[in-house]
């Protein structure tokens, strides 16, 4: 039997409730009594999945009700040591190896999206209903609003050991897929409203058929793309966990690898079908909109019943909606600039996507570190939220190392991507040295601003008890869209003024 007087086991109730601060976890089965007592409950150390778990240094504890007749059960001599999948001593090389390959895969997906956009911008539906271009950054940004946020959320749970059993995995994945369906439908609808209003302001008129087309196309694209990419993201995280790869390094880029081209292809295909139906089957678009309105309460009910998504269902809307509005501002810039610079369309998904992917990796890693090492709402005494750029880019901490690796990836990555575009376009554009220099400068400025902002934003959110897994990436990727579109427009305008027009006339 266990001595009921083992009161020195816990030195204080505050320490009892502290989070796990080590990378090694020891779990074993047995029961001891705490001092001071926690509301007359005993503390059990158990291998079973408990209803309520607390941590004492490197031991996992579980609060249990008073045992029958006040007698504690026998100790079961079973121990297990679990290694954390997160190595707090990751080197520059380790981070680079794990990040660069998924980054390249994602980048080629964005190149494909740019090439598709360069083609479809000349289709009849895009020429007739130019407001579709406003939808492009908002819908492509869904990978930041939803899929990358999902990747960050699941990566954190995987690194904390909360997705190690099939039951936990299914519960987490099903709940999150229904949640992002709710968010995708709302974001798709609001994005179409922004496009419709902007188009009405530009033309001083509103055509009902065009409004229905924009709304239905946006809803179908957002819903289908989010479902497919959500499944891929969840599979990547589970596979990474089994392969002892930090999912923070690979999940967000993989989530984006097919995101742009999938969303853009769906948008082009659905909008063309609905455009051809105008005047023949005018009921199709309103029927699609009605169907999504009717099915949304079902997704809300499922997400509300799932313990992993209940809180996000209530609190996760502001960052998603705000990010959509910010991305739509980038879409308005694209809508105006593509009229003057046809060649801008092929580069827009690339510069926006690279910035969003890199900052998403940093955001996911910082968020996981905070969940692992700090109490929610508190930071270590030596943590400074508003750090200087010198500390951010030239410091010696883990986050500074990640920043340095990600910044180094910008130039080779962008060179690979723009020369791939040049090869695929086969003589339609010319990459002059001046164009390459100006483009790379815009890309470096974009990523530097995003990475610096990510550190400050995520630590501020954590300090103010806002979960960065749910809130940070939507804001950051939306900032990436707006910054990318703005800097690209400035770069093209500069090239036009100095007379370097070859890449601009690229149609």
Buried (B, 14 or more C-beta within 10 A) or exposed (E): EBEEEBBEBBBEBEEBBEBBEEBEBBBBBBBBBBBEEBEEBBBBBBBEEBEEEBBBBBBBBBBBEEEEEEEBBEBEEEEEEEEBBBEEEBEEEBBBEBBBBBBBBBBBBBBBBBBBBBEBBEBEBBEEBBBBBBBBBBBBBBBBBBBBBBBBBBBBBBBBBBBBEEEBBEBBBBBBBBBBBBBBBBBBBBBBBBBBBBBBEBEEEEBEBBBBBBBBBBBBBBBBBBBBBBEBBBEBBBBBBEEEBBBBBBBBBBBBBBBBBBBBBBBBBBBBBBBEBBEEEBEBBEEBBEEBEEEBEEBBEBBBEBEBBBEBBEEBBEBBBBBBBBBBBBBBBBBBBBEEBBBBBBBBBBBBBBBBBBBBBBBBBBBBBBBBBBEEEEBEEEEEBEBEEEBBBEBEEBBBBBBBBBBEBBEEBBBBBBEBBBEBBEEBBBBBEBBBEBBBEBBBBBBBBBBBBBBBBBBBBBBEEBBBBBBBBBBBBBBBBBBBBBBBBBBBBBBBEEEBBBBBEBB
